[in-house]
Amino acid sequence: MKTRKRKTRITAIPAIAGKRGWVFCLLGALLLTIATPAKAQCTAENTAFQSGEHVMYDLYFNWKFIWKKVGLASLTTFSTTYQSKPAYRFNLLSVGSKKTDFFFKMRDTLTCYVSEKLEPLYFRKAAEEGDRYTVDEAWFSYKDGVSNVKQRRIWHNPVRDPQEMEYSDSRCIFDMLSILAQARSYDPADYKIGDRILFPMATGRKVEEQTLIYRGKEEVKANNDTIYRCLVFSFVEYKKGKEKEVITFFISDDKNHLPIRLDMYLNFGSAKAFFKSVQGNRYPMTSAVRKK
């Protein structure tokens, strides 16, 4: 069952890294180990992370066949409370370098709360990209086996009327951060090459159907001079019936399920994100094969 209510018409807005920003790409990599159930079962046991985890990434862009470092991304996890109940809070910060700011300023801050059972509760994204500054929010609720989400976008620059949307689905609806909490606790051992993973995700403005394809395993070098054994996935889009690969994800083949590398294929070039470091991880990085 799906229902929608709109108060204002929402139009597409271009973002850095093509249609998908750096933050979206990193989060896509973190949700690759989950297949959404047919009913709105939004709770799960946390078997992957703990409070105090801090992950760092280096961001690169290819300009005229030369790879340039353009920024950093940081993902942190904390135990907290939400509406007086125990919860987890996730923060993801994406920051461009000073050299990048000269051409295009980028400051994205994402925050979400999930229950101890990893149920989505609240999501917020503040994005400063170029001259534009927006805040997206999503509130989640559940009734009679149905997931409901109320979303709102506020424009601070340029100033526009707020955009609001409501959406319901018989499946669980996740946001960009809450889905990673559940995704990392699932075991992808049963995946076969070519398997497709479909799921709905709230962005703060709308709910999008996403498609990922499992490609197999590969050894990949990170930005800490370490080779990791990774699960490989492709994020694809469909235009006029044709499939186009947008991002290739390389995920650590261990209990942490952390992104090690992302390859992004853009209309105006290509970009990569490399795993740099992690602190406070719940498990050893057993996917590490060797130093290089």
C-alpha positions as CSV (number, residue, x, y, z in Angstrom):
1,M,0.0,0.0,0.0
2,K,1.4,3.4,-1.0
3,T,-0.1,6.8,-0.5
4,R,1.2,10.3,-1.1
5,K,0.2,13.8,-0.1
6,R,2.0,16.9,-1.5
7,K,1.6,20.5,-0.4
8,T,4.0,21.9,-3.0
9,R,5.4,20.7,-6.3
10,I,8.9,19.4,-5.9
11,T,11.3,19.8,-8.8
12,A,14.7,18.1,-9.4
13,I,17.8,20.0,-8.2
14,P,21.2,19.2,-9.5
15,A,23.9,18.4,-7.0
16,I,27.7,17.9,-6.8
17,A,28.9,14.5,-8.1
18,G,26.2,14.6,-10.8
19,K,22.7,13.7,-9.5
20,R,24.2,11.9,-6.5
21,G,26.2,13.8,-3.9
22,W,29.3,12.5,-2.1
23,V,27.1,11.8,1.0
24,F,24.6,9.8,-0.9
25,C,27.3,7.7,-2.5
26,L,28.9,6.9,0.8
27,L,25.6,6.0,2.3
28,G,24.7,3.8,-0.6
29,A,27.8,1.8,0.1
30,L,26.7,1.3,3.7
31,L,23.3,-0.2,2.9
32,L,24.4,-2.9,0.5
33,T,23.8,-5.9,2.7
34,I,20.0,-5.6,3.2
35,A,17.1,-6.7,1.2
36,T,13.9,-5.0,2.3
37,P,11.1,-7.3,3.5
38,A,7.7,-7.3,1.9
39,K,6.0,-6.0,5.2
40,A,7.0,-3.0,7.3
41,Q,9.3,-4.9,9.7
42,C,11.5,-2.0,10.7
43,T,13.3,-3.5,13.7
44,A,16.5,-5.6,13.8
45,E,19.3,-6.6,16.2
46,N,22.5,-4.6,16.0
47,T,25.3,-7.0,15.4
48,A,27.8,-4.7,13.5
49,F,28.6,-1.4,15.3
50,Q,28.9,0.2,18.7
51,S,28.8,3.7,20.2
52,G,32.0,5.7,19.6
53,E,32.7,4.4,16.1
54,H,34.4,7.0,13.8
55,V,35.2,6.4,10.1
56,M,37.1,8.7,7.8
57,Y,37.3,8.9,4.0
58,D,39.3,10.8,1.4
59,L,37.4,12.2,-1.6
60,Y,39.0,12.5,-5.1
61,F,37.9,13.9,-8.5
62,N,39.4,13.2,-11.9
63,W,40.3,16.4,-13.8
64,K,41.9,16.0,-17.2
65,F,43.3,12.6,-16.4
66,I,44.7,13.8,-13.1
67,W,43.3,12.7,-9.7
68,K,42.9,15.5,-7.2
69,K,41.9,15.3,-3.5
70,V,38.9,17.5,-3.1
71,G,37.7,16.8,0.5
72,L,37.0,14.6,3.5
73,A,34.0,12.7,4.9
74,S,33.5,11.6,8.6
75,L,30.9,9.2,10.0
76,T,30.3,8.9,13.7
77,T,28.0,6.8,15.9
78,F,26.8,7.6,19.5
79,S,24.4,6.2,22.0
80,T,21.8,8.8,23.0
81,T,18.1,9.3,23.7
82,Y,15.2,10.4,21.4
83,Q,12.0,11.5,23.0
84,S,13.2,10.1,26.3
85,K,13.9,6.6,24.9
86,P,17.3,5.0,24.3
87,A,18.5,5.5,20.7
88,Y,21.5,5.8,18.4
89,R,22.6,9.0,16.7
90,F,24.5,8.9,13.4
91,N,26.3,12.0,12.0
92,L,27.9,12.2,8.6
93,L,29.9,15.3,7.6
94,S,31.2,15.9,4.1
95,V,33.6,18.9,3.7
96,G,35.4,20.2,0.6
97,S,39.0,21.3,0.8
98,K,40.0,25.0,0.7
99,K,41.1,24.6,-2.9
100,T,37.8,23.0,-3.8
101,D,35.9,25.8,-2.0
102,F,37.4,28.3,-4.5
103,F,35.4,26.6,-7.3
104,F,32.5,25.0,-5.4
105,K,31.8,25.2,-1.6
106,M,30.5,21.9,-0.2
107,R,29.4,21.4,3.4
108,D,26.9,18.5,4.0
109,T,25.8,17.5,7.5
110,L,23.5,14.5,8.0
111,T,22.0,13.4,11.3
112,C,19.6,10.6,12.1
113,Y,18.1,8.9,15.2
114,V,17.1,5.2,15.3
115,S,15.8,3.2,18.2
116,E,17.9,0.5,20.0
117,K,16.2,-1.9,17.6
118,L,17.4,0.2,14.7
119,E,13.9,1.5,13.8
120,P,14.1,4.8,11.8
121,L,12.8,7.8,13.9
122,Y,14.2,11.1,12.5
123,F,16.4,12.3,9.7
124,R,18.0,15.7,8.9
125,K,20.3,16.9,6.1
126,A,21.8,20.4,6.0
127,A,23.5,20.9,2.6
128,E,25.6,23.9,1.6
129,E,26.5,23.3,-2.0
130,G,27.8,26.3,-4.0
131,D,25.5,29.3,-3.3
132,R,22.6,27.0,-2.3
133,Y,21.7,26.1,1.3
134,T,18.8,23.7,2.2
135,V,17.6,21.6,5.1
136,D,15.7,18.4,4.6
137,E,13.9,16.6,7.4
138,A,11.9,13.3,7.8
139,W,9.8,12.0,10.7
140,F,8.9,8.3,10.8
141,S,5.9,6.6,12.4
142,Y,4.3,3.2,12.3
143,K,0.7,2.0,12.5
144,D,-1.1,-1.3,11.6
145,G,2.0,-2.7,9.8
146,V,2.4,0.4,7.6
147,S,5.4,2.7,7.6
148,N,4.7,6.4,7.3
149,V,7.1,9.3,6.7
150,K,6.5,13.0,6.7
151,Q,9.2,15.0,4.9
152,R,10.0,18.7,4.6
153,R,12.5,20.8,2.7
154,I,13.3,24.3,3.9
155,W,15.2,26.7,1.5
156,H,17.5,29.2,3.2
157,N,19.3,30.3,0.1
158,P,17.6,31.0,-2.2
159,V,14.6,31.6,0.0
160,R,11.5,29.7,-1.2
161,D,8.3,28.3,0.3
162,P,8.9,25.1,2.3
163,Q,8.1,21.8,0.5
164,E,6.3,19.1,2.3
165,M,5.4,15.5,1.5
166,E,3.8,12.5,3.2
167,Y,4.3,8.9,2.1
168,S,3.2,5.4,3.3
169,D,4.3,2.0,2.3
170,S,3.7,-1.6,3.4
171,R,7.5,-2.1,3.4
172,C,9.8,-0.4,5.8
173,I,10.9,3.1,4.6
174,F,14.5,4.1,5.5
175,D,16.4,7.4,5.2
176,M,20.0,7.8,4.0
177,L,21.5,7.1,7.4
178,S,19.0,4.8,9.3
179,I,19.3,2.1,6.5
180,L,23.0,1.7,7.2
181,A,22.3,0.8,10.8
182,Q,20.3,-2.3,9.6
183,A,22.3,-3.0,6.5
184,R,25.5,-3.5,8.4
185,S,23.9,-6.2,10.6
186,Y,22.8,-8.4,7.7
187,D,24.9,-11.3,6.3
188,P,25.4,-11.2,2.5
189,A,26.8,-14.7,2.3
190,D,23.8,-16.0,0.5
191,Y,24.1,-13.5,-2.4
192,K,24.9,-14.8,-5.9
193,I,26.6,-12.8,-8.6
194,G,23.9,-10.9,-10.5
195,D,21.4,-10.7,-7.6
196,R,19.4,-7.5,-7.4
197,I,18.5,-5.6,-4.2
198,L,15.5,-3.3,-4.3
199,F,14.5,-0.9,-1.5
200,P,12.6,2.4,-0.8
201,M,14.5,5.4,0.7
202,A,13.4,8.8,1.9
203,T,15.6,11.7,0.9
204,G,13.8,14.5,2.8
205,R,11.9,15.5,-0.4
206,K,10.6,12.2,-1.8
207,V,10.9,8.4,-1.5
208,E,13.0,6.7,-4.2
209,E,13.2,3.1,-5.3
210,Q,16.8,2.0,-5.4
211,T,18.5,-0.8,-7.3
212,L,21.8,-2.5,-6.5
213,I,23.5,-5.5,-8.2
214,Y,25.9,-7.9,-6.5
215,R,29.0,-8.4,-8.7
216,G,31.2,-10.7,-6.6
217,K,34.4,-10.2,-4.6
218,E,37.7,-8.3,-5.3
219,E,40.8,-7.2,-3.4
220,V,41.0,-3.3,-3.1
221,K,43.6,-0.9,-1.8
222,A,42.5,1.8,0.7
223,N,44.2,5.1,1.6
224,N,45.9,3.5,4.6
225,D,48.2,1.3,2.4
226,T,46.2,-1.8,3.2
227,I,44.6,-4.3,0.7
228,Y,41.1,-5.4,1.8
229,R,38.9,-8.3,0.6
230,C,35.7,-6.7,-0.6
231,L,32.2,-7.4,-1.7
232,V,31.5,-5.6,-5.0
233,F,28.1,-4.0,-5.8
234,S,26.8,-1.7,-8.6
235,F,24.2,1.1,-8.2
236,V,22.3,1.4,-11.5
237,E,19.8,3.8,-13.0
238,Y,17.4,3.1,-15.8
239,K,16.7,5.6,-18.6
240,K,14.5,4.8,-21.6
241,G,14.8,1.1,-20.7
242,K,18.6,1.1,-20.6
243,E,20.6,0.3,-17.6
244,K,23.5,2.6,-16.6
245,E,26.0,2.0,-13.9
246,V,26.4,5.1,-11.7
247,I,28.5,3.9,-8.8
248,T,30.6,0.8,-8.0
249,F,30.9,0.0,-4.3
250,F,33.7,-2.1,-2.6
251,I,32.5,-3.2,0.9
252,S,34.7,-4.9,3.5
253,D,34.1,-8.6,3.6
254,D,33.9,-8.9,7.4
255,K,31.4,-8.2,10.2
256,N,31.9,-4.4,10.0
257,H,30.7,-4.1,6.4
258,L,32.4,-0.7,5.9
259,P,32.9,0.9,2.4
260,I,36.5,0.7,1.3
261,R,36.3,2.4,-2.1
262,L,33.6,4.0,-4.2
263,D,33.9,4.6,-8.0
264,M,31.5,7.2,-9.3
265,Y,30.8,7.7,-13.0
266,L,29.6,11.2,-13.6
267,N,28.4,13.1,-16.7
268,F,31.4,15.5,-16.4
269,G,34.1,13.1,-15.2
270,S,34.7,10.5,-12.5
271,A,35.2,10.5,-8.7
272,K,36.4,8.2,-6.0
273,A,36.1,7.9,-2.2
274,F,38.8,5.9,-0.3
275,F,38.6,4.5,3.2
276,K,41.3,6.2,5.4
277,S,40.8,5.1,9.0
278,V,38.3,3.8,11.6
279,Q,38.3,4.0,15.4
280,G,36.0,2.4,17.9
281,N,35.0,-0.4,15.4
282,R,33.2,-3.3,17.1
283,Y,35.1,-6.0,15.3
284,P,38.7,-6.3,13.9
285,M,39.0,-5.6,10.2
286,T,39.5,-9.2,9.3
287,S,39.0,-8.4,5.6
288,A,42.5,-6.8,5.6
289,V,44.6,-9.1,3.3
290,R,48.0,-7.4,3.5
291,K,49.9,-4.1,3.6
292,K,51.2,-2.5,0.4
